[in-house]
Amino acid sequence: MLELNVKNESSRLRAVVLGYALNNGPTPSIDEAYDPKSLEHILAGTYPVEENMVKEMEAFNKVFQKYDVKVYRPKMIENYNQIFTRDIGFVIDDTFIKANILPDRERELDAIQFVIDQINPAKVVRPPEEVHIEGGDVILHDDYIFIGTYKGSDYKDYITARTNMQGVAYIKNLFPNKIVKEFDLVKSKIEARDNALHLDCCFQPIGNGKGIIYKSGFREEADYMFLVKLFGKENLFHITRDEMYDMNSNVFSIAPNVVVSEKNFVRLNTWLRENGFIVEEIPYAEIAKQEGLLRCSTLPLIRD
């Protein structure tokens, strides 16, 4: 049995599901693009090729091996994108929540069923159909659960709107002892620089009481100010519009003082080291072309 335990984003990691880039399938058509950044690269002819994405994911895997983390990989589906495991499920405390993802991605959940089978069935839940929630929108901070959502009346028209208010209510009911705070995110179907696909595209806690944030990712300034007051402005690394586009807030913590980051995030990585972090730099710029990065590729199961 897997004894699940995830209460925050940065406690020492012991077990994780890491996505898979092998047998990734052909470049999607314009109609198949799930987000504006993928669409941009499909149109430009710069969509990432499988060979490069495999190399990037294996570099990530090597970092996990270095820190003696137990890594599970999905079962391979022929010609199918299985990189972003964070979309298909997530753990809060000792409970595994299956995400209600886009219908065409249901097979990704089947590919990690062998992991789910190792969890106490009483600790595996599936929200009702009207609940939309994805792991990239759920950020844990001990007593707090932060959830990215979109409150616009045109929610149904946005494929980039992934978590609805029914999702927020579902988590509130499931974890009545937690402080659940939702954040209304900026969405765009056409401009990736103005699209916070998930909450972890514009905010993520790291270490003990620090974080990375993009102010303009929040539709309401009050949501941004809530985080500034909670963490302290001096503890937050503010990223630019282009750094948000490059996914600077989507790093991944293996321990309070160890962060895996993309090697081109020079300004961020310098700040992290100045603040006492060990930065494990890896190449991940090709995978980033699909509007996802390191946190998106992982599904943590056990942290200390």
Stockholm file with secondary structure:
# STOCKHOLM 1.0

chainA/1-304         MLELNVKNESSRLRAVVLGYALNNGPTPSIDEAYDPKSLEHILAGTYPVEENMVKEMEAFNKVFQKYDVKVYRPKMIENYNQIFTRDIGFVIDDTFIKANILPDRERELDAIQFVIDQINPAKVVRPPEEVHIEGGDVILHDDYIFIGTYKGSDYKDYITARTNMQGVAYIKNLFPNKIVKEFDLVKSKIEARDNALHLDCCFQPIGNGKGIIYKSGFREEADYMFLVKLFGKENLFHITRDEMYDMNSNVFSIAPNVVVSEKNFVRLNTWLRENGFIVEEIPYAEIAKQEGLLRCSTLPLIRD
#=GR chainA/1-304 SS CCCCBBCBSSSCEEEEEECBCTTCCSCCCGGGCSSHHHHHHHHHTCCCCHHHHHHHHHHHHHHHHHTTCEEECCCCCTTCCBCCGGGTEEEEBTEEEECCCCGGGHHHHHTTHHHHTTSCGGGEECCCTTCCCCGGGEEEETTEEEEEECCCTTGGGCTTCCCCHHHHHHHHHHCTTSEEEEEEBCCCSSCGGGCCCSGGGTEEEETTTEEEECGGGBSSHHHHHHHHHHHCGGGEEECCHHHHHTTTTCCEEEETTEEEEETTCHHHHHHHHHTTCEEEEECCTTGGGGSCCTGGGEEEEEEC
#=GC SS_cons         CCCCBBCBSSSCEEEEEECBCTTCCSCCCGGGCSSHHHHHHHHHTCCCCHHHHHHHHHHHHHHHHHTTCEEECCCCCTTCCBCCGGGTEEEEBTEEEECCCCGGGHHHHHTTHHHHTTSCGGGEECCCTTCCCCGGGEEEETTEEEEEECCCTTGGGCTTCCCCHHHHHHHHHHCTTSEEEEEEBCCCSSCGGGCCCSGGGTEEEETTTEEEECGGGBSSHHHHHHHHHHHCGGGEEECCHHHHHTTTTCCEEEETTEEEEETTCHHHHHHHHHTTCEEEEECCTTGGGGSCCTGGGEEEEEEC
//
